Each structure stands twice: as structure tokens, then as C-alpha cells.
Amino acid sequence: MSLAKLAIHQFRNINSAELNFNRKINLIVGANGSGKTSLLEAIHFLGLGRSFRTHLTNRVIAHDHKEFILYSEFNNEGMSVPVGLQKSKTGDTLLKINGSHAKKLAALTQYLPLQLITPESYALLSGSPKNRRAFLDWGVFYHEPLFYNNWARIKRLLKQRNAALKQCKTYNELQVWDNELCLLSDEISRQRQAYFDLLIPLINQTIADFLPDFSITSQFFCGWDKNNKSLQDYLTANFNRDKQLGYTTAGPQKADIRFKINGLPVNDVLSRGQLKLLVYALRLAQGLFLNSFNNKQCVFLIDDFSSELDQNRQQILAKHISNSDAQVFISVIEKNDIETLFGQERTVFHVEHGKITVE
């Protein structure tokens, strides 16, 4: 899957643009504030139905306009799939995929698997476990067909359970939720662990190339210590604590991936530039896995490619990107800094004050 065409209307400072993309490397060149990140943001909307910069739609719609419109054509094994998305300041959303109305924005994820890397991507490792769960679940979603429905059901059960915690007096009153919650949690954890076990060899290969001076270990934590107790035992034993806190303290909603160097968390050992390099390695590994095991093609969005990466690390990254055969969108301030790192199969887009031209 690749993004062949994109038409943008009233999206941030991009009033109107119609673009044809390269199947491999697309360089987006422009000064800070020119709109190059907005172009990446528009593509992100088509892959996930949301922005990576804000959760407020009104901030994305161009000033003095009521809505933004994105129209695209995806290339899927030689077939063209048209996708149109319109969002208004009133909160209305219109999504059409291949000529048919789609009820949920989640439908977009099947057509354009995206991996996003920004200057703030090191938060994947230094931030909360929620970031690492999202990283893991992105891959499980494409690998396990039943994952999405199971995880959605678990989130609903947890919401109901947390609400009941504030009212119930004994643990028995929670049993109706916990019976199903424990069954689904075991299944979700099995799916996550199975995917993680398959991903680990690719992660280790990319880490060895990006950070050869470090021995980095990674371990999946399901959200409770399965070696000591079942989730049911934890929920029973933690009832009073959960009731006092007002939420469930054990379960798949607490899952994490722990990356360590000599027993220490990587964010205590690596510099911010090294953390970013590790994130590149992790996301590239996921993209390669998707291509190899799931017969899907990942699309990479890389904002500010050269940020905190020296020339040697840029060369390593460019080599992996080129070898991945993935479609890539890369924003840079000056193309001269990285143009020579990639082969001839590339297209350069210049962005200035929201206007996009092709070199």
C-alpha cells in the first residue's frame, strides 16, 4: 500500500494543493513554519483519522473556513482506492472509502499503516507505559485480526468496573465484570506476547546497527506478574486498594515493554539523540515486520530528519529506509543536508507559506 495522490483544501496554512507522490522517497523541504509538517499531518489524518499535533479539530482547519477536505488515492497491489475525509468546526465528519461511506475513522487504519517519527519521538522510551503499549498494539492490530474487538471490549469492561468500584461494598459485586475481563485479558496478553516474540529478532538486528556500542535488552510485561498469581487473584487481593484509588491497578491496561542496558532503563543511560536513534530502530523493525509477515506495506512519516542525528547516524538511517522498500515522507529544512543519502527514486516538494511546488 502506498499513497499515490493527495488533494488538500483549507488544512492549516495549506489553502489548496494537489500532489502526486513518489512510491519510495518524498522529501518535503521548507523553513520552520512553512507548512511542511502540516503536509505530514494531513497524511497522518488519512492513516489514523487524527492529528499528531493536537486533538482539537478547530486548530487544524484553516482560518476563516468551516471545514477541511482531504482527498487521496491509495495504490493497493495495482488497484486505486479513493479516500475522502472532511471535518468541520461543528464536529461533523464525513469519510468515504472507495465510494462508500464509512461510519468510523478506525476504518482508515486498514488502508494506510503509518509509522510516525518526530523530534519528540524519544518520549516513546522516556514517557509513560501508555506510549509503549500504543507502539506494541499498533503491530498486534495488524497481526491479530481479533485484537481490536477484544481490546475495545476490555476498555469498556474497565470503564464499567471502575465506575462500580466507587459504589460497591464487597468484591462479589464486581464478579460480573471480572469473569469476562480475566478471560479477555489472558487472550490479549497472549496476542501481545506472541507478536513481541516474533518482533524481537528484527528489533535486535536494527538496534545492533544503530547502537552497536550498547547491549539493550527488552521484555514484555503483561500488566501483572503471571508467574505469581492469576489476574483474578490480583483483582481479588487488590479490591480495597482499587476501591480507595477509584480504578483498577492490575491488568492489560498496565502492560509495558521494558528496555534496559545493564539492568537500567535506557532513558537513564542514553542521550536524547541516542534515544531517538533507538526509536528509529524500533519503528523500522515494526515496518519491516509488517511487510515480511503480514504482506502489508508500512508508510513512514519522518519530521525533521536531521534533528539530533550526526552525519554517520543519518547515513545508517537512510540505508535502512532505502532497504525497507517502504514509502517514506521526510521533512527537512535544507535538502542539501540529506539529498545525497538517498537514491535517484525520490521526489522533492518545496513548501513556502503553505504553497507546495514540485522540483
C-alpha positions in Angstrom: 0.0 0.0 0.0 1.2 3.5 -0.9 -0.2 7.0 -1.1 -0.3 8.0 -4.8 -2.2 11.2 -4.8 -3.4 13.8 -2.2 -5.5 16.9 -2.6 -5.6 19.3 0.4 -8.1 22.1 1.0 -8.2 24.5 4.0 -5.8 22.5 6.1 -3.8 24.7 8.5 -1.9 27.2 6.2 -2.3 25.0 3.1 -5.2 26.6 1.3 -5.1 24.2 -1.7 -2.7 21.7 -3.1 -2.8 18.7 -5.4 0.1 16.4 -5.2 1.4 13.2 -6.8 3.8 11.2 -4.6 6.8 9.0 -5.3 6.3 5.4 -4.4 9.5 5.5 -2.3 11.2 8.7 -1.1 9.4 12.0 -0.8 11.4 14.9 0.6 9.5 17.9 1.9 11.7 21.0 2.1 10.9 24.2 3.8 11.7 26.7 6.6 10.2 26.4 10.1 6.5 27.4 9.9 6.3 27.0 6.2 3.8 24.2 6.3 6.0 21.1 5.7 4.9 19.5 9.0 1.3 20.3 8.1 1.6 18.2 5.0 2.8 15.2 7.1 -0.1 15.9 9.5 -2.6 15.7 6.6 -1.2 12.3 5.6 -1.4 11.3 9.2 -5.1 12.2 9.2 -5.6 9.8 6.3 -3.9 7.0 8.1 -5.3 7.3 11.6 -8.1 9.9 11.4 -6.5 12.3 13.8 -3.6 14.8 14.1 -0.3 14.1 15.9 -0.1 17.7 16.9 -3.5 18.5 18.5 -6.7 16.8 19.5 -8.7 20.0 18.6 -10.0 19.9 15.0 -10.6 23.6 15.0 -6.9 24.3 15.1 -6.3 22.2 12.0 -9.0 23.9 9.9 -7.6 27.0 8.0 -8.5 30.4 9.5 -11.9 31.8 8.3 -13.0 28.4 6.9 -15.7 26.0 8.2 -14.0 22.7 7.3 -11.0 21.0 5.8 -11.2 18.4 3.0 -8.6 15.8 2.1 -8.9 13.6 -1.0 -6.5 10.8 -1.7 -5.8 7.8 -3.8 -4.1 4.8 -2.3 -2.3 2.3 -4.5 -3.1 -1.2 -3.3 -1.5 -4.0 -5.5 -2.1 -2.1 -8.6 -5.7 -1.1 -7.7 -6.6 2.5 -6.9 -8.6 3.1 -3.7 -10.0 6.6 -3.4 -10.4 8.0 0.1 -12.0 11.3 1.1 -12.2 12.9 4.5 -14.0 16.1 5.6 -14.1 17.5 9.1 -15.9 20.6 10.1 -15.7 23.1 13.1 -19.1 21.9 14.2 -17.6 18.4 14.8 -19.2 16.7 11.8 -17.0 14.1 10.0 -17.6 12.7 6.5 -15.5 9.7 5.4 -15.8 7.9 2.1 -13.6 4.9 1.2 -13.8 3.5 -2.3 -17.0 5.4 -2.9 -18.8 4.1 0.2 -19.5 6.0 3.4 -17.5 4.7 6.4 -19.0 5.1 9.9 -15.8 5.1 11.9 -12.4 6.7 11.3 -10.8 3.5 12.5 -11.6 2.1 9.1 -8.7 4.2 7.7 -6.1 2.1 9.6 -6.6 -0.9 7.3 -5.6 1.1 4.2 -2.5 3.1 5.3 -0.4 1.6 8.1 1.7 4.6 9.3 4.8 4.9 11.5 5.5 8.5 12.7 8.8 9.7 13.9 9.1 13.3 15.2 11.8 15.2 17.2 9.7 14.3 20.3 9.7 10.6 19.5 12.1 9.8 22.3 9.0 10.1 24.6 8.2 6.5 23.5 11.1 5.4 25.8 11.2 8.2 28.4 7.5 8.7 28.7 4.7 6.7 30.3 4.0 3.0 29.6 0.9 4.2 27.6 3.3 5.2 24.8 4.9 1.8 24.7 1.6 0.0 24.8 0.5 2.0 21.8 3.7 1.1 20.0 3.1 -2.6 20.7 -0.6 -2.6 19.9 0.0 -0.9 16.5 1.7 -4.1 15.4 -0.6 -6.5 17.2 -3.6 -4.8 15.5 -2.3 -5.7 12.0 -1.0 -9.2 13.1 -4.1 -10.5 15.1 -7.5 -10.0 13.4 -9.4 -10.3 16.7 -7.2 -7.9 18.7 -9.1 -4.7 18.1 -12.5 -6.1 19.2 -11.0 -7.8 22.2 -9.2 -4.6 23.3 -12.2 -2.4 22.7 -14.3 -4.8 24.9 -11.7 -4.8 27.7 -11.7 -0.9 27.7 -15.5 -0.9 28.1 -15.3 -3.5 30.9 -12.6 -1.5 32.7 -14.7 1.6 32.5 -17.7 -0.2 33.9 -15.6 -1.8 36.6 -14.0 1.5 37.7 -17.4 3.1 37.9 -18.7 0.2 40.1 -15.7 0.4 42.4 -16.9 3.8 43.6 -20.3 2.3 44.7 -19.8 -1.4 45.6 -19.1 -2.5 49.2 -17.9 -6.1 48.6 -15.7 -7.7 45.9 -18.6 -10.1 44.9 -20.4 -7.1 43.3 -17.6 -6.8 40.7 -17.6 -10.5 39.7 -19.9 -10.0 36.8 -17.3 -7.8 35.1 -14.2 -9.7 36.3 -15.2 -13.0 34.8 -15.1 -11.7 31.3 -12.3 -9.3 32.0 -10.0 -12.1 33.1 -10.7 -14.2 30.0 -10.2 -11.4 27.6 -7.1 -10.2 29.4 -5.4 -13.6 29.1 -6.2 -13.6 25.4 -4.9 -10.1 24.8 -1.7 -10.8 26.7 -1.2 -14.0 24.7 -1.6 -12.0 21.5 0.8 -9.2 22.6 3.4 -11.7 23.8 3.3 -13.7 20.6 3.7 -10.6 18.4 6.5 -9.3 20.6 8.4 -12.6 20.4 8.3 -12.5 16.6 9.3 -8.9 16.6 12.3 -9.2 18.9 14.8 -10.6 16.3 14.1 -7.7 14.0 14.4 -5.2 16.9 17.8 -6.7 17.9 19.1 -6.6 14.3 18.2 -2.9 13.9 19.5 -1.9 17.3 22.8 -3.6 16.6 23.2 -1.5 13.5 22.0 1.8 15.1 23.6 1.5 18.5 26.4 -1.1 18.3 28.1 0.1 21.5 25.2 -0.9 23.7 23.7 -4.2 24.7 20.0 -3.5 25.0 17.5 -6.0 26.4 13.7 -5.8 26.0 11.0 -7.6 27.9 7.2 -7.6 27.7 5.3 -7.0 30.9 1.6 -8.1 30.6 0.3 -5.8 33.4 0.5 -8.2 36.3 3.0 -10.9 37.4 1.6 -14.0 35.8 4.3 -16.1 37.5 3.0 -15.5 40.9 -0.8 -15.0 40.6 -3.6 -15.1 38.0 -5.2 -11.8 37.2 -8.3 -13.0 39.1 -6.2 -13.4 42.2 -4.8 -9.8 41.8 -8.2 -8.3 41.3 -9.5 -10.1 44.4 -6.5 -9.2 46.6 -6.4 -5.6 45.4 -10.1 -4.8 45.9 -9.7 -2.5 48.8 -6.8 -0.6 47.2 -8.6 -0.3 43.9 -11.7 0.9 45.6 -9.7 3.6 47.5 -7.9 4.7 44.3 -11.1 4.5 42.2 -9.5 2.5 39.3 -8.2 -1.0 38.5 -4.5 -1.3 39.3 -3.7 -4.6 37.5 -4.5 -5.9 34.0 -3.6 -5.4 30.4 -4.2 -1.7 30.6 -0.9 -1.6 32.7 1.1 -3.6 30.1 4.6 -2.2 29.2 7.8 -3.0 27.2 10.9 -2.5 29.3 14.1 -1.6 27.5 17.2 -1.8 29.7 21.0 -1.5 29.5 22.9 -3.5 32.2 19.7 -3.6 34.3 19.0 0.2 34.0 16.2 1.8 32.0 17.5 3.0 28.6 16.4 6.6 29.3 18.8 6.7 32.3 21.8 5.7 30.1 21.3 7.0 26.6 21.4 10.7 25.5 18.3 12.2 23.8 19.9 11.7 20.4 20.6 8.1 21.2 17.1 7.6 22.5 15.8 9.0 19.2 18.0 6.6 17.3 16.6 3.7 19.3 13.1 4.8 18.4 14.1 4.8 14.7 15.3 1.2 15.2 12.1 0.1 16.9 9.8 1.7 14.3 11.8 0.5 11.4 11.7 -3.0 12.8 7.9 -2.8 13.1 7.6 -1.6 9.5 9.8 -4.5 8.3 7.8 -7.0 10.3 4.6 -5.7 8.8 6.0 -6.1 5.3 7.5 -9.6 5.9 4.8 -11.3 8.0 1.6 -9.5 7.2 2.0 -8.7 3.5 1.3 -5.0 4.1 3.4 -2.0 3.3 4.2 0.4 6.1 4.4 4.2 5.3 6.9 6.2 7.3 6.4 9.9 8.2 9.7 11.5 9.5 9.5 15.1 10.7 12.8 17.0 10.9 15.0 14.1 9.7 18.4 15.5 10.7 17.4 16.7 14.2 20.0 15.5 16.7 21.5 12.9 14.3 25.1 13.3 13.1 26.1 12.5 9.5 27.1 8.9 10.3 23.8 8.2 12.0 21.9 9.8 9.2 23.7 7.5 6.7 22.7 4.5 8.8 19.1 5.6 8.9 19.0 6.4 5.2 20.4 2.9 4.4 17.6 1.2 6.4 14.9 3.4 4.9 16.1 2.6 1.4 16.4 -1.1 2.1 12.9 -1.3 3.6 11.3 -0.5 0.2 8.7 1.4 2.1 7.1 4.7 1.0 8.7 7.5 3.1 7.8 11.2 3.6 10.7 13.2 5.1 10.6 16.8 6.2 13.8 18.8 6.2 14.8 22.5 6.3 17.6 22.1 3.7 17.5 19.3 1.2 21.3 19.6 0.6 21.8 18.0 4.0 20.3 14.7 3.1 19.5 14.5 -0.6 22.7 12.6 -1.3 21.8 10.0 1.2 19.0 8.5 -0.9 19.0 7.1 -4.4 17.5 8.5 -7.6 14.0 7.4 -6.9 12.8 10.4 -5.0 10.6 13.5 -5.4 11.3 16.8 -3.7 8.5 19.1 -2.6 9.2 22.7 -1.6 6.9 24.4 0.9 6.7 28.1 1.4 3.9 29.9 3.3 1.6 27.0 2.7 2.2 26.8 -1.0 3.7 23.5 -2.3 5.7 23.1 -5.5 7.4 20.1 -7.0 11.1 20.2 -8.1 
